[in-house]
Amino acid sequence: MSTDIAPHSDRTPAVAGSAAVPRSRRPRLAWMAGRAPARPTPAAAAHNVSAATAALLALVAIGAALHEPVLIPPLAASAALVHCAPALPLAQPRSVVVGHLLGAAAGYAVAVAAHGSAWAAALAAGVTLALTTLARTPHSPACATAVVIVLQEPAPGRFVPLLFGSTVLLVLTAYAASRVRRAAPRYPAYWW
């Protein structure tokens, strides 16, 4: 008699092609480990955090010199991506710069049409997600840029150039930081 269900066994292979390990010896929460990235070395973590923090402090210094707020929450998220996950498509220069500009465009367009409500902000985030997906520039912090624009309504003539310059600065600091530490992954994986 044949069945489609494998007979229950007390021993299951831990890894394909390896010897079977009794269930009692496997960690109970091994399934939660899944495909999580490896923990960075202390040196790599310190390097990534220091570089991201330095880039954000540079944005604050530029803002103080211009008497304008340059550091906005989406840029902090972008700094975390480019410095701590430099190989992700979300962290590539094309996605960072174009993604934020598309987010700004969507934010201003929705703000004009629907004004500064939370509903309009949510719509702007969705429009940004659609635009960045279609443009092949995925960058989740860009959705937050659209939300900031709808809720805060900054003057576009002042905000957009600062946003563009800030994203370019983040990309350049990530490029430089990836070349300071020998073992650091090279950023970017691709420019365009």
Accessible surface in RSA format (square Angstrom, percent):
REM  Atomic radii and reference values for relative SASA: ProtOr
REM  Chains: A
REM  Algorithm: Lee & Richards
REM  Probe-radius: 1.40
REM  Slices: 20
REM RES _ NUM      All-atoms   Total-Side   Main-Chain    Non-polar    All polar
REM                ABS   REL    ABS   REL    ABS   REL    ABS   REL    ABS   REL
RES MET A   1   229.04 118.6 137.03  90.7  92.01 219.1 124.41 105.8 104.63 138.6
RES SER A   2   108.79  91.9  79.98 106.7  28.81  66.4  50.03 106.5  58.75  82.3
RES THR A   3   101.06  71.9  66.61  67.5  34.45  82.1  59.63  80.1  41.43  62.6
RES ASP A   4   155.45 108.9 114.74 114.2  40.71  96.3  39.59  93.2 115.86 115.5
RES ILE A   5   143.04  81.4 133.21  99.2   9.83  23.7 136.91  98.6   6.13  16.6
RES ALA A   6    81.66  75.1  60.02  92.6  21.64  49.2  65.37  92.1  16.29  43.2
RES PRO A   7   123.12  89.7 101.82  92.8  21.30  77.4 113.03  93.3  10.09  62.7
RES HIS A   8   158.69  86.7 121.18  84.2  37.50  95.9  91.30  94.1  67.39  78.4
RES SER A   9    51.55  43.6  43.18  57.6   8.36  19.3  34.51  73.5  17.03  23.9
RES ASP A  10    96.13  67.3  89.72  89.3   6.40  15.1  33.55  79.0  62.57  62.4
RES ARG A  11   128.38  53.9 119.93  61.1   8.45  20.1  47.67  65.1  80.71  48.9
RES THR A  12    30.45  21.7  30.25  30.7   0.19   0.5  30.45  40.9   0.00   0.0
RES PRO A  13    87.36  63.7  70.40  64.2  16.96  61.7  70.40  58.1  16.96 105.4
RES ALA A  14    57.51  52.9  26.84  41.4  30.67  69.8  30.01  42.3  27.50  72.9
RES VAL A  15   101.71  66.9  95.99  86.9   5.72  13.8 101.71  88.4   0.00   0.0
RES ALA A  16   100.35  92.3  68.40 105.6  31.95  72.7  75.71 106.6  24.63  65.3
RES GLY A  17    90.42 111.5   0.00   N/A  90.42 111.5  45.01 123.5  45.40 101.7
RES SER A  18    53.39  45.1  31.68  42.3  21.70  50.0  40.15  85.5  13.24  18.6
RES ALA A  19    84.75  77.9  64.04  98.8  20.72  47.1  75.33 106.1   9.42  24.9
RES ALA A  20    38.93  35.8  24.20  37.3  14.73  33.5  24.20  34.1  14.73  39.0
RES VAL A  21    44.21  29.1  43.76  39.6   0.44   1.1  44.21  38.4   0.00   0.0
RES PRO A  22    23.81  17.4  23.81  21.7   0.00   0.0  23.81  19.7   0.00   0.0
RES ARG A  23   107.02  44.9  96.11  49.0  10.91  26.0  35.26  48.2  71.76  43.5
RES SER A  24   106.08  89.6  64.53  86.1  41.55  95.7  59.55 126.8  46.54  65.2
RES ARG A  25   188.82  79.3 156.77  79.9  32.05  76.3  48.13  65.8 140.70  85.3
RES ARG A  26    79.68  33.5  69.30  35.3  10.38  24.7  18.66  25.5  61.02  37.0
RES PRO A  27    98.92  72.1  80.76  73.6  18.16  66.0  92.84  76.6   6.08  37.8
RES ARG A  28   224.24  94.2 196.70 100.3  27.54  65.6  77.10 105.4 147.14  89.2
RES LEU A  29   114.17  63.6 107.19  76.7   6.98  17.6 108.22  76.0   5.96  16.0
RES ALA A  30    48.97  45.0  34.74  53.6  14.23  32.4  40.62  57.2   8.35  22.1
RES TRP A  31   189.52  76.1 162.38  78.6  27.14  63.7 161.29  86.0  28.23  45.8
RES MET A  32   121.47  62.9  91.15  60.3  30.32  72.2  87.45  74.4  34.02  45.1
RES ALA A  33    66.20  60.9  51.88  80.1  14.32  32.6  62.50  88.0   3.69   9.8
RES GLY A  34    60.55  74.7   0.00   N/A  60.55  74.7  32.62  89.5  27.93  62.6
RES ARG A  35   238.96 100.3 202.86 103.4  36.10  86.0  84.65 115.7 154.31  93.5
RES ALA A  36    75.41  69.3  45.60  70.4  29.81  67.8  52.12  73.4  23.29  61.7
RES PRO A  37   123.79  90.2  98.86  90.1  24.93  90.6 109.77  90.6  14.02  87.1
RES ALA A  38    94.59  87.0  63.92  98.6  30.66  69.7  74.72 105.2  19.87  52.6
RES ARG A  39   216.73  91.0 186.33  95.0  30.40  72.4  68.48  93.6 148.25  89.8
RES PRO A  40    72.20  52.6  55.34  50.4  16.87  61.3  65.39  54.0   6.81  42.3
RES THR A  41    81.97  58.3  77.39  78.5   4.57  10.9  77.69 104.4   4.28   6.5
RES PRO A  42   118.45  86.3 107.16  97.7  11.28  41.0 114.56  94.6   3.89  24.1
RES ALA A  43    64.83  59.6  51.30  79.2  13.53  30.8  60.35  85.0   4.48  11.9
RES ALA A  44    13.02  12.0  13.02  20.1   0.00   0.0  13.02  18.3   0.00   0.0
RES ALA A  45    36.22  33.3  33.41  51.6   2.81   6.4  36.22  51.0   0.00   0.0
RES ALA A  46    59.45  54.7  49.38  76.2  10.07  22.9  58.29  82.1   1.16   3.1
RES HIS A  47    33.65  18.4  26.24  18.2   7.41  19.0  17.40  17.9  16.25  18.9
RES ASN A  48    27.53  19.0  26.81  25.9   0.73   1.7   1.68   4.1  25.85  25.0
RES VAL A  49    90.57  59.6  89.01  80.6   1.55   3.7  90.49  78.6   0.08   0.2
RES SER A  50    69.50  58.7  59.22  79.0  10.28  23.7  37.89  80.7  31.60  44.3
RES ALA A  51    16.04  14.7   6.48  10.0   9.56  21.7  14.37  20.2   1.67   4.4
RES ALA A  52    11.53  10.6  11.53  17.8   0.00   0.0  11.53  16.2   0.00   0.0
RES THR A  53    63.10  44.9  62.70  63.6   0.40   1.0  46.58  62.6  16.52  25.0
RES ALA A  54    59.26  54.5  50.10  77.3   9.17  20.9  53.80  75.8   5.46  14.5
RES ALA A  55     1.33   1.2   0.00   0.0   1.33   3.0   0.94   1.3   0.40   1.1
RES LEU A  56    36.95  20.6  36.95  26.4   0.00   0.0  36.95  25.9   0.00   0.0
RES LEU A  57   112.37  62.6 108.25  77.4   4.13  10.4 108.67  76.3   3.71  10.0
RES ALA A  58    35.65  32.8  27.66  42.7   7.99  18.2  34.77  49.0   0.88   2.3
RES LEU A  59     0.91   0.5   0.91   0.7   0.00   0.0   0.91   0.6   0.00   0.0
RES VAL A  60    72.92  48.0  68.02  61.6   4.90  11.8  71.46  62.1   1.46   4.0
RES ALA A  61    60.14  55.3  49.12  75.8  11.02  25.1  55.65  78.4   4.48  11.9
RES ILE A  62    72.38  41.2  69.66  51.9   2.72   6.6  72.38  52.1   0.00   0.0
RES GLY A  63     4.90   6.0   0.00   N/A   4.90   6.0   3.69  10.1   1.21   2.7
RES ALA A  64    67.84  62.4  47.70  73.6  20.15  45.8  59.09  83.2   8.76  23.2
RES ALA A  65    78.94  72.6  47.45  73.2  31.50  71.7  59.61  83.9  19.33  51.2
RES LEU A  66    74.28  41.4  63.50  45.4  10.78  27.1  66.88  47.0   7.40  19.9
RES HIS A  67   164.24  89.8 133.20  92.6  31.04  79.4  97.92 100.9  66.32  77.2
RES GLU A  68    50.90  29.2  45.72  34.6   5.18  12.3   2.71   5.2  48.19  39.3
RES PRO A  69   110.99  80.9  90.00  82.0  20.99  76.3 101.62  83.9   9.37  58.2
RES VAL A  70     9.79   6.4   2.18   2.0   7.60  18.3   3.74   3.3   6.04  16.4
RES LEU A  71    64.45  35.9  45.44  32.5  19.01  47.8  45.44  31.9  19.01  51.2
RES ILE A  72    19.04  10.8  18.31  13.6   0.73   1.8  19.04  13.7   0.00   0.0
RES PRO A  73   102.72  74.9  90.97  82.9  11.75  42.7  97.87  80.8   4.84  30.1
RES PRO A  74     1.94   1.4   0.32   0.3   1.61   5.9   1.84   1.5   0.10   0.6
RES LEU A  75     1.10   0.6   1.10   0.8   0.00   0.0   1.10   0.8   0.00   0.0
RES ALA A  76    36.83  33.9  32.18  49.7   4.65  10.6  32.52  45.8   4.30  11.4
RES ALA A  77    43.67  40.2  34.80  53.7   8.87  20.2  42.04  59.2   1.63   4.3
RES SER A  78     0.00   0.0   0.00   0.0   0.00   0.0   0.00   0.0   0.00   0.0
RES ALA A  79     0.00   0.0   0.00   0.0   0.00   0.0   0.00   0.0   0.00   0.0
RES ALA A  80    49.93  45.9  47.46  73.2   2.47   5.6  48.58  68.4   1.35   3.6
RES LEU A  81    31.55  17.6  30.74  22.0   0.81   2.0  31.55  22.2   0.00   0.0
RES VAL A  82     1.60   1.1   0.00   0.0   1.60   3.9   0.00   0.0   1.60   4.3
RES HIS A  83    10.59   5.8   3.01   2.1   7.58  19.4   2.96   3.1   7.63   8.9
RES CYS A  84    68.26  51.6  43.15  48.1  25.11  59.0  23.70  60.1  44.56  48.0
RES ALA A  85    28.90  26.6  22.02  34.0   6.87  15.6  28.90  40.7   0.00   0.0
RES PRO A  86    17.86  13.0  17.63  16.1   0.22   0.8  17.72  14.6   0.13   0.8
RES ALA A  87    76.84  70.7  60.14  92.8  16.70  38.0  62.48  88.0  14.36  38.0
RES LEU A  88    78.91  43.9  78.24  56.0   0.66   1.7  78.84  55.4   0.06   0.2
RES PRO A  89    70.80  51.6  70.65  64.4   0.15   0.6  70.80  58.5   0.00   0.0
RES LEU A  90    52.03  29.0  52.03  37.2   0.00   0.0  52.03  36.5   0.00   0.0
RES ALA A  91     0.00   0.0   0.00   0.0   0.00   0.0   0.00   0.0   0.00   0.0
RES GLN A  92     0.00   0.0   0.00   0.0   0.00   0.0   0.00   0.0   0.00   0.0
RES PRO A  93     8.99   6.6   8.22   7.5   0.77   2.8   8.65   7.1   0.34   2.1
RES ARG A  94    37.00  15.5  35.81  18.3   1.20   2.9   5.81   7.9  31.19  18.9
RES SER A  95     0.90   0.8   0.90   1.2   0.00   0.0   0.00   0.0   0.90   1.3
RES VAL A  96     0.00   0.0   0.00   0.0   0.00   0.0   0.00   0.0   0.00   0.0
RES VAL A  97    22.55  14.8  22.55  20.4   0.00   0.0  22.55  19.6   0.00   0.0
RES VAL A  98    35.02  23.0  34.97  31.7   0.04   0.1  35.02  30.4   0.00   0.0
RES GLY A  99     0.00   0.0   0.00   N/A   0.00   0.0   0.00   0.0   0.00   0.0
RES HIS A 100     0.06   0.0   0.06   0.0   0.00   0.0   0.06   0.1   0.00   0.0
RES LEU A 101    55.38  30.8  50.57  36.2   4.81  12.1  50.81  35.7   4.57  12.3
RES LEU A 102    41.40  23.1  41.40  29.6   0.00   0.0  41.40  29.1   0.00   0.0
RES GLY A 103     0.00   0.0   0.00   N/A   0.00   0.0   0.00   0.0   0.00   0.0
RES ALA A 104     2.96   2.7   2.96   4.6   0.00   0.0   2.96   4.2   0.00   0.0
RES ALA A 105    57.24  52.6  43.71  67.5  13.53  30.8  53.05  74.7   4.19  11.1
RES ALA A 106     2.77   2.5   0.00   0.0   2.77   6.3   2.77   3.9   0.00   0.0
RES GLY A 107     0.00   0.0   0.00   N/A   0.00   0.0   0.00   0.0   0.00   0.0
RES TYR A 108    38.63  18.0  38.30  21.8   0.33   0.9  38.53  29.0   0.10   0.1
RES ALA A 109    63.42  58.3  48.01  74.1  15.41  35.0  57.81  81.4   5.61  14.9
RES VAL A 110    12.45   8.2  11.23  10.2   1.22   2.9  12.45  10.8   0.00   0.0
RES ALA A 111    12.69  11.7   8.63  13.3   4.06   9.2   8.94  12.6   3.75   9.9
RES VAL A 112   121.92  80.2 104.47  94.6  17.45  42.0 110.67  96.2  11.25  30.5
RES ALA A 113    86.27  79.3  49.70  76.7  36.57  83.2  58.43  82.3  27.84  73.7
RES ALA A 114    44.20  40.6  25.94  40.0  18.26  41.5  32.39  45.6  11.81  31.3
RES HIS A 115   126.47  69.1 126.47  87.9   0.00   0.0  85.20  87.8  41.26  48.0
RES GLY A 116    37.77  46.6   0.00   N/A  37.77  46.6   9.19  25.2  28.59  64.0
RES SER A 117    47.53  40.2  39.32  52.5   8.21  18.9  41.08  87.5   6.45   9.0
RES ALA A 118    74.72  68.7  63.81  98.5  10.92  24.8  64.46  90.8  10.26  27.2
RES TRP A 119   217.15  87.1 210.22 101.8   6.93  16.3 182.09  97.1  35.05  56.9
RES ALA A 120     3.23   3.0   0.22   0.3   3.01   6.8   2.79   3.9   0.43   1.2
RES ALA A 121     4.39   4.0   4.39   6.8   0.00   0.0   4.39   6.2   0.00   0.0
RES ALA A 122    66.06  60.7  49.67  76.7  16.39  37.3  56.94  80.2   9.12  24.2
RES LEU A 123   102.70  57.2  95.50  68.3   7.20  18.1 101.77  71.5   0.93   2.5
RES ALA A 124     0.00   0.0   0.00   0.0   0.00   0.0   0.00   0.0   0.00   0.0
RES ALA A 125    22.87  21.0  22.00  33.9   0.87   2.0  22.22  31.3   0.65   1.7
RES GLY A 126    38.71  47.7   0.00   N/A  38.71  47.7  31.86  87.4   6.84  15.3
RES VAL A 127    53.54  35.2  50.20  45.4   3.34   8.0  52.75  45.8   0.79   2.1
RES THR A 128     0.00   0.0   0.00   0.0   0.00   0.0   0.00   0.0   0.00   0.0
RES LEU A 129   103.61  57.7 103.61  74.1   0.00   0.0 103.61  72.8   0.00   0.0
RES ALA A 130    51.19  47.1  42.53  65.6   8.66  19.7  50.86  71.6   0.33   0.9
RES LEU A 131    63.20  35.2  61.86  44.3   1.34   3.4  61.86  43.4   1.34   3.6
RES THR A 132     1.71   1.2   1.71   1.7   0.00   0.0   0.13   0.2   1.58   2.4
RES THR A 133    87.19  62.0  74.87  75.9  12.32  29.4  65.23  87.6  21.96  33.2
RES LEU A 134   146.17  81.4 118.78  85.0  27.40  68.9 121.85  85.6  24.32  65.4
RES ALA A 135    37.34  34.3  22.77  35.1  14.57  33.1  34.90  49.2   2.43   6.4
RES ARG A 136   175.97  73.9 163.64  83.4  12.33  29.3  65.08  88.9 110.89  67.2
RES THR A 137     2.66   1.9   2.66   2.7   0.00   0.0   2.66   3.6   0.00   0.0
RES PRO A 138    50.45  36.8  48.43  44.1   2.03   7.4  50.45  41.7   0.00   0.0
RES HIS A 139     3.42   1.9   0.00   0.0   3.42   8.8   0.18   0.2   3.24   3.8
RES SER A 140    66.52  56.2  58.09  77.5   8.43  19.4  44.96  95.7  21.55  30.2
RES PRO A 141     8.39   6.1   3.63   3.3   4.76  17.3   8.32   6.9   0.07   0.4
RES ALA A 142     0.00   0.0   0.00   0.0   0.00   0.0   0.00   0.0   0.00   0.0
RES CYS A 143    22.93  17.3  22.88  25.5   0.05   0.1  14.97  37.9   7.96   8.6
RES ALA A 144    41.18  37.9  36.50  56.3   4.68  10.7  40.00  56.3   1.18   3.1
RES THR A 145     0.00   0.0   0.00   0.0   0.00   0.0   0.00   0.0   0.00   0.0
RES ALA A 146     0.00   0.0   0.00   0.0   0.00   0.0   0.00   0.0   0.00   0.0
RES VAL A 147    43.40  28.6  43.40  39.3   0.00   0.0  43.40  37.7   0.00   0.0
RES VAL A 148    29.42  19.4  27.44  24.8   1.98   4.8  29.42  25.6   0.00   0.0
RES ILE A 149     0.14   0.1   0.14   0.1   0.00   0.0   0.14   0.1   0.00   0.0
RES VAL A 150     0.00   0.0   0.00   0.0   0.00   0.0   0.00   0.0   0.00   0.0
RES LEU A 151    84.36  47.0  59.03  42.2  25.33  63.7  59.11  41.5  25.26  68.0
RES GLN A 152   131.00  73.3 105.82  77.3  25.18  60.0  27.67  58.9 103.33  78.4
RES GLU A 153   102.15  58.6  78.53  59.4  23.62  56.2  30.08  58.2  72.07  58.8
RES PRO A 154    33.76  24.6  21.62  19.7  12.15  44.1  31.29  25.8   2.47  15.4
RES ALA A 155    65.75  60.4  51.96  80.2  13.78  31.4  57.54  81.0   8.20  21.7
RES PRO A 156    73.16  53.3  71.74  65.4   1.42   5.1  71.74  59.2   1.42   8.8
RES GLY A 157    66.60  82.1   0.00   N/A  66.60  82.1  45.45 124.7  21.15  47.4
RES ARG A 158   115.33  48.4 111.38  56.8   3.94   9.4  44.04  60.2  71.28  43.2
RES PHE A 159    24.32  12.2  21.86  13.5   2.46   6.4  24.32  14.7   0.00   0.0
RES VAL A 160    47.36  31.2  47.36  42.9   0.00   0.0  47.36  41.2   0.00   0.0
RES PRO A 161    78.93  57.5  65.41  59.6  13.52  49.2  71.51  59.0   7.42  46.1
RES LEU A 162    32.83  18.3  29.76  21.3   3.07   7.7  31.93  22.4   0.90   2.4
RES LEU A 163     4.26   2.4   0.61   0.4   3.65   9.2   3.74   2.6   0.52   1.4
RES PHE A 164    96.43  48.2  96.36  59.7   0.07   0.2  96.43  58.5   0.00   0.0
RES GLY A 165    36.62  45.2   0.00   N/A  36.62  45.2  31.14  85.5   5.48  12.3
RES SER A 166     4.23   3.6   1.45   1.9   2.78   6.4   1.46   3.1   2.77   3.9
RES THR A 167     0.26   0.2   0.26   0.3   0.00   0.0   0.25   0.3   0.01   0.0
RES VAL A 168    49.64  32.7  49.18  44.5   0.45   1.1  49.64  43.1   0.00   0.0
RES LEU A 169    44.27  24.7  42.57  30.5   1.70   4.3  44.03  30.9   0.24   0.6
RES LEU A 170     0.00   0.0   0.00   0.0   0.00   0.0   0.00   0.0   0.00   0.0
RES VAL A 171     6.32   4.2   6.32   5.7   0.00   0.0   6.32   5.5   0.00   0.0
RES LEU A 172    93.38  52.0  90.10  64.5   3.27   8.2  90.49  63.6   2.88   7.8
RES THR A 173    36.16  25.7  31.48  31.9   4.68  11.2  34.48  46.3   1.68   2.5
RES ALA A 174     2.77   2.5   0.53   0.8   2.24   5.1   0.97   1.4   1.79   4.8
RES TYR A 175    80.64  37.6  80.64  45.9   0.00   0.0  41.37  31.1  39.27  48.4
RES ALA A 176    53.99  49.6  47.65  73.5   6.34  14.4  52.65  74.1   1.34   3.5
RES ALA A 177    13.45  12.4  10.12  15.6   3.33   7.6  13.18  18.6   0.27   0.7
RES SER A 178     7.31   6.2   4.33   5.8   2.98   6.9   6.98  14.9   0.33   0.5
RES ARG A 179    97.93  41.1  74.73  38.1  23.20  55.2  38.52  52.6  59.41  36.0
RES VAL A 180   115.87  76.2  87.34  79.1  28.52  68.7  93.11  80.9  22.76  61.7
RES ARG A 181    52.91  22.2  48.57  24.8   4.34  10.3  35.72  48.8  17.19  10.4
RES ARG A 182   226.59  95.1 202.75 103.4  23.84  56.8  78.03 106.6 148.55  90.0
RES ALA A 183    83.60  76.9  50.22  77.5  33.38  75.9  61.66  86.8  21.93  58.1
RES ALA A 184     9.86   9.1   3.33   5.1   6.53  14.9   3.33   4.7   6.53  17.3
RES PRO A 185    78.05  56.9  65.36  59.6  12.70  46.2  76.94  63.5   1.11   6.9
RES ARG A 186   126.16  53.0 109.25  55.7  16.91  40.3  51.15  69.9  75.01  45.5
RES TYR A 187     0.05   0.0   0.05   0.0   0.00   0.0   0.05   0.0   0.00   0.0
RES PRO A 188    17.17  12.5   2.17   2.0  15.01  54.5   2.17   1.8  15.01  93.3
RES ALA A 189    65.87  60.6  26.94  41.6  38.93  88.6  35.68  50.2  30.20  80.0
RES TYR A 190    95.26  44.5  87.99  50.1   7.27  18.9  80.13  60.2  15.13  18.6
RES TRP A 191   126.45  50.7 119.95  58.1   6.50  15.3  98.56  52.6  27.89  45.3
RES TRP A 192   186.76  74.9 158.66  76.8  28.10  66.0 143.03  76.3  43.73  70.9
END  Absolute sums over single chains surface
CHAIN  1 A    11815.4       9599.0       2216.5       8453.0       3362.4
END  Absolute sums over all chains
TOTAL         11815.4       9599.0       2216.5       8453.0       3362.4
